[in-house]
Amino acid sequence: MSFENAKENLKEFGKELGLEGLEFDENNTCILGIDDEFSLHLTYEPNSKRLYLYSPLLDGLPKDNKTKLRLYERLLEGSMLGGQMAGGGVGVAVKEELILIHCTIEMEHAEGNRLRAFAPLYVETVEKWRKTCQEVCDGRDEALQPDSPSLLGDLSDGPSMGPGGKTPGFIKI
């Protein structure tokens, strides 16, 4: 049933895009070009019953180690708990000089419009991160400027303290 849900989701997504007849290939994958800017890969994985969405963020890695470090920092900051990655994450294949953003959609009980509803957020997120990665590589990332504040704020005082200078405890429920 899960693969049927994935097929239905792809079909509905295709209708939304005006691309009737979108189908998975023999590897359960469908690859779409988005505005001649990047590719959106959709792969159904039968063991996990998930639909994986993934796209490249950058063509090649920076050669300069300082820039590469800053790029990795930005990507890690953004992917913390999926907060700025549409609930997904990012991965780096160093040998291939490839950075991918990825998200998953559970297909076991998914409604037929789940992909169609999620795709705009995903595409917007990919566009944002492609721009951010390019800015870092071009040295236009504001955090690289000498007088800019840290993205994490001032951490010199350590963790915030509760009353009496003690760290707040947990409440047992």
C-alpha positions as CSV (number, residue, x, y, z in Angstrom):
1,M,0.0,0.0,0.0
2,S,2.9,2.4,0.7
3,F,4.3,2.3,-2.8
4,E,0.8,2.9,-4.1
5,N,0.6,6.0,-1.9
6,A,3.9,7.1,-3.2
7,K,2.7,6.7,-6.8
8,E,-0.5,8.5,-6.1
9,N,1.4,11.4,-4.5
10,L,3.7,11.6,-7.5
11,K,0.7,11.6,-9.8
12,E,-1.0,14.4,-7.9
13,F,2.3,16.4,-7.7
14,G,2.6,16.0,-11.5
15,K,-0.9,17.3,-12.0
16,E,0.0,20.4,-9.9
17,L,3.0,21.0,-12.1
18,G,1.2,20.4,-15.3
19,L,3.3,17.3,-15.9
20,E,0.7,14.5,-16.4
21,G,2.1,11.0,-16.2
22,L,5.0,11.4,-13.8
23,E,6.2,7.9,-12.8
24,F,9.0,6.3,-10.8
25,D,11.7,4.6,-12.9
26,E,13.0,1.1,-12.2
27,N,15.0,2.4,-9.2
28,N,11.8,3.9,-7.7
29,T,13.2,7.4,-8.5
30,C,11.8,10.4,-10.4
31,I,14.1,13.4,-11.1
32,L,12.7,16.8,-11.9
33,G,14.5,19.9,-13.1
34,I,13.4,23.0,-11.1
35,D,13.5,26.2,-13.1
36,D,16.8,25.1,-14.8
37,E,18.4,25.8,-11.4
38,F,18.6,22.5,-9.6
39,S,17.2,18.9,-9.6
40,L,14.6,17.5,-7.3
41,H,15.1,13.8,-6.8
42,L,12.2,11.7,-5.4
43,T,13.0,8.2,-4.4
44,Y,10.6,5.7,-2.8
45,E,12.5,3.3,-0.4
46,P,10.3,0.2,0.2
47,N,12.1,-1.1,3.3
48,S,11.4,2.2,5.2
49,K,8.2,3.0,3.3
50,R,9.4,6.5,2.9
51,L,9.6,8.9,0.0
52,Y,13.0,10.7,0.0
53,L,13.3,14.2,-1.5
54,Y,16.9,15.4,-2.1
55,S,18.6,18.1,-4.1
56,P,22.2,19.4,-4.6
57,L,23.0,22.6,-2.8
58,L,26.3,23.4,-4.4
59,D,28.3,22.4,-7.5
60,G,31.7,21.5,-6.0
61,L,33.2,22.4,-2.7
62,P,35.4,25.4,-1.8
63,K,39.1,24.8,-2.2
64,D,40.0,27.2,0.6
65,N,39.8,25.5,4.0
66,K,38.6,28.6,5.8
67,T,35.7,29.0,3.4
68,K,34.9,25.3,3.5
69,L,34.8,25.4,7.3
70,R,32.5,28.3,7.3
71,L,30.2,26.6,4.8
72,Y,30.1,23.5,7.0
73,E,29.4,25.6,10.1
74,R,26.5,27.3,8.3
75,L,25.0,24.0,7.1
76,L,25.3,22.5,10.6
77,E,23.7,25.5,12.2
78,G,20.9,25.4,9.8
79,S,20.3,21.7,10.0
80,M,20.1,21.5,13.8
81,L,16.9,19.6,14.6
82,G,15.9,20.2,11.0
83,G,14.8,23.8,11.9
84,Q,15.9,25.5,8.8
85,M,15.9,22.5,6.5
86,A,12.1,21.9,6.2
87,G,12.4,19.2,8.9
88,G,15.2,17.4,7.0
89,G,19.0,17.6,7.0
90,V,22.1,18.0,4.9
91,G,24.9,15.7,4.0
92,V,28.3,16.1,2.4
93,A,30.1,13.6,0.0
94,V,33.6,15.0,0.1
95,K,35.1,12.9,-2.6
96,E,32.2,13.7,-5.0
97,E,32.3,17.4,-3.9
98,L,28.5,17.1,-3.3
99,I,26.3,18.6,-0.7
100,L,22.7,17.4,-0.6
101,I,19.7,18.6,1.3
102,H,17.1,15.9,2.1
103,C,13.7,15.3,3.6
104,T,11.5,12.3,4.0
105,I,7.7,11.8,3.8
106,E,6.3,8.7,5.5
107,M,4.1,6.9,2.8
108,E,2.5,4.1,4.8
109,H,-0.6,6.2,5.7
110,A,0.1,9.4,3.6
111,E,-2.8,11.1,1.9
112,G,-2.5,11.5,-1.9
113,N,-1.7,15.2,-1.6
114,R,1.1,15.0,0.9
115,L,3.9,15.6,-1.6
116,R,2.0,18.3,-3.4
117,A,1.5,20.1,-0.1
118,F,5.1,19.7,1.1
119,A,6.9,20.5,-2.2
120,P,6.6,24.3,-2.1
121,L,8.3,24.5,1.3
122,Y,11.0,22.1,0.2
123,V,11.7,24.0,-3.0
124,E,11.8,27.3,-1.2
125,T,14.2,25.8,1.4
126,V,16.5,24.5,-1.4
127,E,16.5,27.8,-3.1
128,K,17.4,29.6,0.2
129,W,20.2,27.2,1.0
130,R,21.6,27.2,-2.5
131,K,21.8,31.0,-2.2
132,T,23.4,30.8,1.2
133,C,26.0,28.3,0.1
134,Q,27.0,30.4,-2.9
135,E,27.2,33.5,-0.7
136,V,29.6,31.7,1.7
137,C,31.7,30.5,-1.2
138,D,31.8,34.0,-2.7
139,G,32.8,35.5,0.7
140,R,29.6,37.4,0.9
141,D,28.3,35.6,4.0
142,E,27.7,38.3,6.7
143,A,29.1,36.1,9.4
144,L,32.5,36.2,7.7
145,Q,32.7,39.9,8.2
146,P,35.0,40.9,11.1
147,D,32.5,43.0,13.1
148,S,29.4,40.8,12.6
149,P,27.9,39.2,15.7
150,S,27.9,35.4,16.0
151,L,24.9,33.6,14.6
152,L,24.5,32.0,18.0
153,G,24.8,35.2,19.9
154,D,27.1,35.9,22.8
155,L,27.9,32.6,24.5
156,S,30.7,33.9,26.7
157,D,28.6,33.8,29.9
158,G,27.7,30.1,29.4
159,P,24.2,28.7,29.8
160,S,21.5,30.9,31.2
161,M,21.0,30.4,34.9
162,G,17.9,30.2,37.0
163,P,17.2,31.7,40.4
164,G,20.2,31.6,42.8
165,G,22.6,31.0,39.9
166,K,21.6,27.4,39.4
167,T,20.7,25.9,36.1
168,P,16.9,25.3,35.8
169,G,15.9,21.7,36.7
170,F,13.4,19.4,35.1
171,I,9.8,19.1,36.3
172,K,8.8,15.6,36.9
173,I,5.3,14.9,35.5
